[in-house]
Amino acid sequence: MPAHLGLGLAALGRPGYVTLNHASDLGHQYDPASMEAHAHEVLDAAYAAGIRYIDAARSYGRAEDFLASWLRKRDIQPGEITVASKWGYTYTAGWSTRATQHEVKDHSLTAFERQFRESIERLDGHLSLYQIHSVTAESKTLEDNALMDAIARLREKGIRAGLSVSGPGQDIAIRRAIEVRRDGERVFDSVQATWNLLERSAESALEDAHAAGVKVVVKEALANGRLTEANHEGNPVFSPRVARIRELARSRATTIEMLALGAALSRPWATIVLTGAATVDQIQSSVAATRLGYDDELERQLRSIILDPAEYWRARSSFAWN
């Protein structure tokens, strides 16, 4: 069964983000009312296109609030779409694009309990998946027994548990998560990981997760805008590879972003592929990628541009907030 598109709200809920040309996507309009109206336009376009999976987080500024007001305004009923959110980071930028610190990580039980209350206040009745935000290979989060006990109890509220992973050891974090159990049942029903044409190191672990019955959600398929036609920033790590992808895209009469999303959508182990679309046009482009004919020859040609994961994540850490 092919993967379905989902919409991630990281670029729509706060004025600053690391996606390339984020400021332009928002039209440089940062007041909350304008951003809420813009988020609603993109959500409307996604819903009209058949997208039924929405991903938010406590650290995405007012993303949960914008999503909640859209659900009310459009009279979307619980269960009509899958609403996922994440906890573990607190938004600290104060609605500024120039903050010295945009978010603070805290995977403690206290943070989980606080942020779960905050998410439920906004999304009660709609929230169906709650995820730990960005577990790394170095993290001790999955070894916190009290926290795992509390997360396992989400099932009693009709909410599934999941986690997102990040960093060069995504595969390690994924395999650890698959093994976490309470009362003989796996705690995590879903894993969200970065996979794109440049960073494929989690692939075998994601195959294992899929084989074990865990839903797999792909994030950053466009590498925060670096795998798009708009990327002309001259990053010494990415630029030669982006140029090669551009050549292949043109030979197929398509675009970099169509190839990148099409590649992610073609993974047999993927359940959902998130688009970080921040405009209606980007939603339409993402939907068009579902019709791309991604074949074995493209796969062979594109494997030559894969980066070492440590190199990829070093480059990603330099992405500027805008």
ABEGO torsion letter per residue (X at the ends): XBBBBBBBAAAAABABBABBGAAAAAGGBABAAAAAAAAAAAAAAAAAAGBABBBBBAAAEAAAAAAAAAAAAAGBBBGABBBBBBBGBBBAAGGBAABABABBBBABAAAAAAAAAAAAAAABGABABBBBBGBBAABAAAABAAAAAAAAAAAAAGBBBBBBBBEAAAAAAAAAAAABBBGGBBABABBBBBBBAABAAAAAAAAAAAAAGBBBBBBGAAGGGABBAABAAGBAAAAAAAAAAAAAAAAAGBBAAAAAAAAAAABAABABBBBABABAAAAAAAAAAAABBBBAAAAAAAAAABBBAAAAAAAAAABBBX
